[in-house]
Amino acid sequence: MENIKVYILTEGSSNIGFGHITRCLSLYQAFEEKGIKPKLIINGDDSIIDLIKNTDYKIINWIKNKDKILHEIQNADIVVIDSYLADKSFYEIVSNTVRIPIYIDDNKRIDYPKGIVVNGNIHAKELNYPKKDEVIYLLGTQYTPLRKEFWEVPEKEIKKNVESIMITFGGDDIRNMTPKVLKLLVNNYPNLKKNVVIGKGFKNIEEINSVADKNTNLIYYPDATKMKDIMLKSDIAISAGGQTLYELARVGVPTIAIAVADNQ
């Protein structure tokens, strides 16, 4: 299997968040389990380095450097694209260049060319993708990519009385929701233990600290193992409506989801 060449193209930064990268890391780990070493090519910035430090990666704006990337992947067996930025023409070139093109989708973003479309969202089958002979659709939560740490989880005990809550708004909290939610909880539920996840892209840490109380536990830049641990120890969660929702569901945490982007 080592001779199979796999490239995963995606994007992520402190400005646009890290959801696509997290999802692609799940695929990266799954390929590794099969003895295949993929190459991650990411349109991003230095804020993502800790997230991808254990992978074979290249940070480059592949949207602007299409010719360079297309030259690199021309002999690939599999190319996975997880992007909101790449245009249809790029997908068409990849479709005609590699043996197995795979497109990660959320909301039927474009009319995809020949290849495999993967949408692991709960609403995927309701999107009415166009039927094509040369397109295979893998739709629904049985195809949701989860990081390796969430492949096996112990059964979570659901408590009758809520004593602790997890607050998580992704890697950047672009809508500044964390301090707002934390302030509400501090004012209305002061005895509740609040496990607050702080992402690498947070620009509001000072504000979060200003509203925290003695029962607030700030957790900085947790990896997947730590995230799972927080989920297991929290009775409920308040979360942005991104990829973390599927990890929370996998662990079995009752969750209040808040849409912080149009695609959620």
Buried (B, 14 or more C-beta within 10 A) or exposed (E): EEEBBBBBBBBBBBEBBBBBBBBBBBBBBBBBEEEBBBBBBBBBBEBBEEBBEEBEBEBBBBBEBBEEBBEBBEEBEBBBBBBBEBEEEBBBBBBEBBEBBBBBBBEBBEEBBBBBBBBBBEEBEEBEBEEBEEBEBEBBBEBBBBBBBBEEBEEBEEEEEEEBBBBBBBBBBBBBBBBBBBBEBBEEEEEBBBBBBBBBBBEBBEBBEEBBBEBBBBBEBBEBEBBBBBBBBBBBBBBBBBBBBBBBBBBBBEBEBBEBBEEB
